[in-house]
């Protein structure tokens, strides 16, 4: 198998073996329906060196169970029904046009997770590098077939899913243009439930598919461990402040942490090298000074 069979296109970038880790700042709905927050999060991701930011797009009447529509809840905008809240945190086309322009200005890509086929049709109005399947949507065959029909790269998160469900989703999507992400769908996820070695399991099960990691834990160490295990794609939720209102904020990374994460990912991928053992020129002086050859002639460098 040629390594090129596992490369996936994200606009002008490739993800997969031999390529830099594709790093995504997952904004999701952490913008709380505020375009200023979205711009600030895009800026934080661009400043940190992320390759892309990602949003979530839903059609509230489709994605919200009917029996929850009229349940009232307290929000930063007052007490409102759940269906009204779901509309409150969705951006319309004008807002996404502004997001598209701001990302272009900052030199960072964006894409989103459509949660239904209407949301996918909305996103197809834009020239996006990829689409993402949220773990919750992995069993939605209609959505998966529609995503496959776009011809774009599809990132498939595998949280809350069995191996059988994952295999079925891969069959529906086809393996030629997908990237699989190991994930644990708890917010925040416990370290003992991250099970990062599943990255290796997925790589063995799907040798022609790049494998990534979508993390919902607190802290950065375990995401860096995923990179060391060979994750070709990394996604973390990002926030301006973990104390902000919203269900995903506590499991998100603030701007300073995001900058450290990207910096350390780049250091790790450089340090991993190519796996070919060699003697470096920088080792020649220490070798001459420290090694006793005992009649053994040093091999040519």
C-alpha positions in Angstrom: 0.0 0.0 0.0 1.4 3.4 -1.0 1.1 6.1 1.7 -0.6 8.3 -0.8 -3.7 6.0 -0.6 -4.2 7.3 2.9 -4.0 11.0 2.1 -7.1 13.2 2.3 -7.5 16.7 0.9 -8.5 19.7 3.0 -8.5 22.5 0.5 -4.9 23.3 -0.2 -3.7 20.9 2.6 -3.4 17.2 2.8 -3.8 15.0 5.9 -2.3 11.6 6.4 1.0 9.8 6.5 4.0 12.0 6.0 1.9 15.2 6.3 1.8 17.6 9.2 -1.0 16.9 11.7 -4.1 18.8 10.6 -5.2 20.7 13.7 -8.8 22.0 14.1 -10.2 24.3 16.7 -13.7 23.1 17.2 -15.8 26.3 17.9 -19.1 24.3 17.7 -21.7 26.4 19.4 -19.3 27.9 22.0 -19.9 31.3 20.2 -23.3 31.3 22.0 -24.9 32.8 18.9 -22.7 35.9 19.0 -20.8 36.7 15.8 -18.2 38.7 17.8 -17.4 35.6 19.9 -17.1 33.6 16.7 -14.6 36.1 15.2 -12.6 36.1 18.5 -12.4 32.3 18.4 -11.3 32.3 14.8 -8.6 34.8 15.7 -7.5 32.7 18.6 -7.2 29.6 16.3 -5.4 31.5 13.6 -3.0 33.0 16.1 -2.3 29.6 17.6 -1.5 28.1 14.1 -4.5 25.9 13.6 -5.3 24.7 10.1 -9.0 25.2 10.5 -11.9 26.0 12.7 -15.1 24.0 12.8 -18.7 24.9 13.6 -21.9 22.9 14.1 -25.0 23.4 11.9 -28.4 22.2 12.8 -32.0 22.6 11.6 -33.6 23.0 15.1 -37.0 21.5 14.1 -35.3 18.4 12.7 -32.6 17.9 15.4 -34.6 18.7 18.5 -37.0 16.0 19.7 -40.6 17.3 19.5 -41.3 16.5 23.2 -38.5 18.9 24.2 -39.5 21.9 22.0 -41.6 23.7 24.7 -39.6 22.8 27.8 -38.4 26.1 29.3 -34.9 26.7 30.4 -32.9 29.6 31.8 -30.4 31.1 29.4 -28.2 34.2 29.2 -31.0 35.8 27.2 -33.7 35.0 29.7 -36.0 32.1 30.1 -37.1 30.6 26.8 -38.3 27.3 25.3 -35.7 24.8 24.2 -36.6 25.2 20.5 -36.2 29.0 20.8 -32.8 28.5 22.4 -31.7 26.1 19.6 -32.6 28.9 17.1 -30.8 31.5 19.2 -27.4 29.8 18.9 -27.7 29.1 15.1 -26.1 31.4 12.6 -27.9 32.3 9.4 -26.4 32.7 5.9 -25.4 36.3 6.4 -23.5 35.4 9.5 -21.7 32.5 7.8 -20.8 34.8 4.9 -19.2 37.0 7.4 -17.4 34.0 9.0 -16.3 32.9 5.6 -14.8 36.3 4.9 -13.2 36.6 8.3 -11.5 33.2 7.9 -10.2 34.1 4.5 -8.8 37.3 5.9 -7.1 35.4 8.7 -5.8 32.7 6.3 -7.6 29.8 8.1 -10.0 27.3 6.7 -13.4 26.5 8.2 -16.0 23.8 7.9 -18.8 22.3 10.0 -20.7 19.3 11.3 -24.1 19.2 9.6 -26.6 17.4 11.9 -29.2 16.9 9.2 -29.6 17.0 5.4 -31.0 20.5 5.4 -28.0 21.7 7.3 -25.8 20.0 4.8 -27.6 21.7 1.9 -27.0 25.0 3.7 -23.3 24.3 4.1 -22.9 23.3 0.4 -23.5 27.0 -0.5 -19.9 27.5 0.6 -16.7 26.1 -0.9 -15.6 24.1 2.2 -12.6 21.8 2.5 -14.5 19.0 4.2 -17.6 18.1 6.2 -17.6 16.5 9.6 -19.9 13.7 11.0 -20.6 14.3 14.6 -20.5 11.1 16.7 -24.2 11.4 17.4 -24.9 11.3 13.6 -22.8 8.2 12.8 -25.9 6.0 12.5 -27.8 8.5 10.3 -27.6 6.7 6.9 -29.5 9.3 5.0 -27.1 12.0 6.2 -24.1 9.8 5.4 -25.3 9.1 1.9 -25.8 12.8 1.3 -22.4 13.6 2.6 -20.8 11.0 0.3 -22.6 12.6 -2.7 -20.9 15.9 -2.1 -17.5 14.4 -3.1 -15.8 16.3 -0.3 -13.5 14.8 2.4 -15.7 13.6 5.3 -14.3 13.4 8.8 -16.2 10.7 10.8 -16.1 10.9 14.6 -16.6 7.5 16.3 -17.6 8.4 19.8 -20.5 6.4 21.4 -20.2 3.9 18.6 -19.6 0.1 18.4 -17.1 -1.5 15.9 -20.1 -2.8 14.0 -21.7 0.6 13.7 -18.4 2.2 12.6 -18.0 -0.5 9.9 -21.5 0.1 8.6 -20.9 3.9 8.5 -17.7 3.4 6.6 -19.5 1.2 4.1 -22.2 3.8 3.6 -19.7 6.7 3.2 -17.1 4.7 1.2 -13.5 4.6 2.4 -11.9 6.6 -0.5 -12.5 10.1 0.9 -13.0 9.7 4.7 -10.9 10.3 7.7 -11.8 8.5 10.9 -11.5 10.1 14.3 -11.3 8.2 17.6 -13.4 10.0 20.2 -15.0 9.5 23.6 -18.3 11.4 23.7 -18.3 12.6 27.3 -17.8 16.2 28.2 -15.3 16.3 29.7 -14.0 12.8 29.2 -12.2 11.0 31.9 -8.6 10.0 31.2 -9.3 6.3 32.0 -12.1 6.4 29.3 -10.0 7.9 26.5 -8.6 4.6 25.4 -6.1 6.2 23.0 -4.8 2.8 21.8 -8.1 2.6 19.7 -6.1 4.9 17.3 -3.9 1.8 16.6 -7.0 -0.5 16.4 -8.7 1.7 13.8 -5.5 2.0 11.8 -5.3 -1.8 11.7 -8.9 -2.2 10.8 -8.9 0.5 8.1 -5.4 0.5 6.6 -6.3 2.8 3.7 -8.0 5.5 5.9 -6.1 8.2 7.9 -6.9 8.1 11.6 -7.3 11.2 13.8 -8.4 12.1 17.3 -11.3 14.3 18.5 -10.7 15.1 22.2 -13.2 16.2 24.8 -10.9 15.9 27.8 -9.5 18.6 30.0 -5.8 19.3 29.7 -3.4 18.9 26.8 -1.2 15.8 27.6 -3.6 13.2 26.3 -4.1 15.0 23.0 -0.3 15.1 22.6 -0.2 11.4 23.3 -2.6 10.9 20.5 -0.2 12.7 18.1 2.6 10.5 19.4 0.5 7.4 18.6 0.1 8.7 15.0 -3.0 10.7 14.8 -3.0 12.5 11.5 -5.8 14.9 12.5 -6.5 16.5 15.8 -9.6 18.4 16.9 -10.2 20.1 20.3 -13.1 22.3 21.4 -12.0 25.8 22.0 -13.5 28.6 24.1 -12.7 32.2 25.1 -13.3 31.3 28.7 -14.2 27.9 30.2 -16.5 29.6 32.7 -18.7 31.0 29.9 -22.3 29.7 29.7 -22.7 26.6 27.5 -22.5 22.8 27.8 -19.2 22.4 25.9 -17.2 25.2 27.5 -15.8 23.2 30.4 -14.3 20.6 28.0 -12.7 23.2 25.8 -9.3 24.8 25.5 -8.7 28.5 26.1 -6.6 30.6 23.7 -3.3 30.2 25.7 -3.7 26.5 26.0 -4.5 26.2 22.3 -1.3 28.0 21.3 0.7 25.6 23.6 -1.1 22.6 22.1 -0.3 23.5 18.5 3.3 24.4 19.4 3.8 21.0 21.1 2.1 19.1 18.3 4.6 20.6 15.9 7.5 19.7 18.1 6.2 16.1 18.6 5.7 15.5 14.8 9.2 16.8 14.1 10.7 14.6 16.9 8.9 11.5 15.7 11.0 11.5 12.5 10.8 8.8 9.8 11.8 5.7 11.9 15.1 5.1 10.0 18.0 4.7 12.5 21.0 6.8 11.5 24.0 8.5 13.0 23.6 12.3 12.8 26.4 14.6 12.0 25.8 16.2 15.4 26.7 12.9 17.0 30.1 12.6 15.3 32.0 14.8 17.8 30.5 13.0 20.9 31.2 9.7 19.3 34.9 10.6 18.7 35.2 11.8 22.2 33.2 9.2 24.2 33.2 5.9 22.3 35.9 3.2 22.8 35.9 1.2 19.6 37.9 -1.7 20.9 39.2 -2.6 17.4 35.8 -2.0 15.8 35.9 0.5 12.9 32.9 2.9 13.0 30.5 2.4 10.1 30.3 5.0 7.4 27.8 7.7 8.3 
